[in-house]
Amino acid sequence: MESMQEKPDQGIYVFYNRACNRIKVLGWHGNGFVLLYKRLEKGKFFIRTVGNKINIDVKQLNWLIAGLDWQLLSTWEEPKFSTFF
């Protein structure tokens, strides 16, 4: 954990392979670590980083795990009722 330079309970860590078709999400839950591993059968995860640390919210994490381009979806505005009428 020293190499991560952060406390384990201060966020989650996302690791991915070179092909970007597998990710591991590591997080702290109460009294131990939780590891989520996902492999896409087709396509790649959209992981583009500038440096080694990014901040994403829960919605963006869900998009990432689903294999969607979470950075592109984050730029879209939420539709408002007034937009349709």
C-alpha positions as CSV (number, residue, x, y, z in Angstrom):
1,M,0.0,0.0,0.0
2,E,2.9,2.4,0.5
3,S,3.4,2.5,-3.3
4,M,-0.1,3.8,-3.8
5,Q,0.7,6.9,-1.7
6,E,-2.8,7.1,-0.4
7,K,-4.7,5.5,2.5
8,P,-6.7,2.5,1.3
9,D,-10.0,3.9,2.7
10,Q,-9.6,7.1,0.7
11,G,-10.9,5.8,-2.6
12,I,-10.8,3.0,-5.0
13,Y,-8.0,1.8,-7.3
14,V,-8.6,0.7,-10.9
15,F,-6.0,-1.5,-12.6
16,Y,-6.2,-2.6,-16.2
17,N,-4.2,-4.7,-18.6
18,R,-2.4,-3.5,-21.8
19,A,-5.3,-4.7,-24.0
20,C,-7.8,-2.8,-21.8
21,N,-10.2,-5.7,-21.9
22,R,-9.8,-6.6,-18.2
23,I,-10.0,-4.4,-15.1
24,K,-9.6,-4.9,-11.4
25,V,-11.3,-2.5,-9.0
26,L,-9.8,-2.6,-5.4
27,G,-11.5,-0.8,-2.5
28,W,-11.6,-0.9,1.2
29,H,-14.8,-1.9,2.9
30,G,-15.0,-1.8,6.7
31,N,-12.4,-4.3,7.8
32,G,-10.9,-5.6,4.5
33,F,-10.4,-5.2,0.8
34,V,-13.0,-5.9,-1.9
35,L,-11.8,-6.9,-5.3
36,L,-14.0,-6.6,-8.4
37,Y,-12.6,-8.3,-11.6
38,K,-14.2,-7.9,-15.0
39,R,-13.3,-9.1,-18.4
40,L,-15.0,-7.9,-21.5
41,E,-15.7,-10.6,-24.1
42,K,-15.8,-8.0,-26.9
43,G,-14.4,-4.5,-27.0
44,K,-12.2,-2.6,-24.6
45,F,-12.6,-0.5,-21.5
46,F,-12.3,3.3,-22.2
47,I,-9.4,4.2,-20.0
48,R,-7.5,7.3,-20.9
49,T,-5.5,8.9,-18.1
50,V,-3.2,11.9,-17.8
51,G,-0.9,10.7,-15.1
52,N,-1.7,8.0,-12.6
53,K,-4.6,9.5,-10.7
54,I,-8.1,10.4,-11.7
55,N,-11.3,11.3,-9.8
56,I,-14.5,9.7,-10.9
57,D,-17.9,9.6,-9.3
58,V,-20.2,6.5,-8.8
59,K,-22.1,7.1,-12.0
60,Q,-18.8,7.3,-14.0
61,L,-17.5,4.2,-12.3
62,N,-20.7,2.3,-13.3
63,W,-20.2,3.5,-16.9
64,L,-16.5,2.4,-16.8
65,I,-17.4,-1.1,-15.5
66,A,-20.1,-1.4,-18.1
67,G,-17.5,-0.8,-20.8
68,L,-18.9,2.5,-21.8
69,D,-16.9,5.7,-22.6
70,W,-17.4,7.3,-19.2
71,Q,-15.4,10.4,-20.1
72,L,-17.6,11.1,-23.1
73,L,-20.8,10.4,-21.2
74,S,-19.7,12.7,-18.4
75,T,-19.7,15.7,-20.8
76,W,-23.4,15.2,-21.7
77,E,-25.8,17.2,-19.7
78,E,-28.6,15.6,-17.9
79,P,-31.9,16.0,-19.8
80,K,-34.3,18.5,-18.2
81,F,-38.0,18.5,-18.4
82,S,-38.0,22.0,-19.9
83,T,-35.8,20.7,-22.8
84,F,-38.7,18.6,-24.1
85,F,-41.5,21.2,-23.7
